Amino acid sequence: DAKTTQPPSMDCAEGRAANLPCNHSTISGNEYVYWYRQIHSQGPQYIIHGLKNNETNEMASLIITEDRKSSTLILPHATLRDTAVYYCIVMGGSSNTGKLIFGQGTTLQVKP
Amino acid sequence: SAVISQKPSRDICQRGTSLTIQCQVDSQVTMMFWYRQQPGQSLTLIATANQGSEATYESGFVIDKFPISRPNLTFSTLTVSNMSPEDSSIYLCSVSHLRQFEYGYTFGSGTRLTVV
């Protein structure tokens, strides 16, 4: 599975959009981009995933560049409860092991 | 998505003893995993729990230290054996369905282990 690079931390004002970048320049074939988040003292929570097209659900939007080498998770109206560590993970493809491997993630601090 | 019950939620144990953590899922799942999260760190995959056969361990983790059982498609246990203070961590189980690419993975709420 391809490796991802994320900034270690970001701040966002409450009510504004939070844009979390992820670099996955070695992504290949049919590998998917997944986003999870972990709120303090809880298990990780699935947010969204995508392959090539942009995706949106009730939690967030996922924008994947045309070359698929990077993506951005967008929380359109961040609230204090969105303060968490956000993990971008690439998985799948022809060598899919089914294992979810976590990097260090981005700590998002939403401020009032 | 699946609902996971993980027990115990926390425990304080004496060094040299063992603790067994249970992971119960409300539906049959194809894959079950165990993770460790040391204080202030990200999650590290310990092993894949295979139904009816021995677990598959990641580099740095061995069966003698972390024996795992998975007797059926809804239940697994992780034992932390001969504990030392370095084993103080949060241990989490995770499951995926056959249609993992549609639903993502579900995680339990974790077991917070403190070894004294």
Interface residues (C-beta under 8 A of the other chain):
Chain A: Y32 Y34 Y36 Q38 S41 Q42 G43 P44 Q45 Y46 H49 V85 Y87 G92 G98 K99 L100 I101 F102 G103 Q104 G105
Chain B: S1 I4 M31 F33 Y35 S42 L43 T44 L45 T48 L92 S94 S96 Q100 F101 Y103 G104 Y105 T106 F107 G108 S109 G110 R112
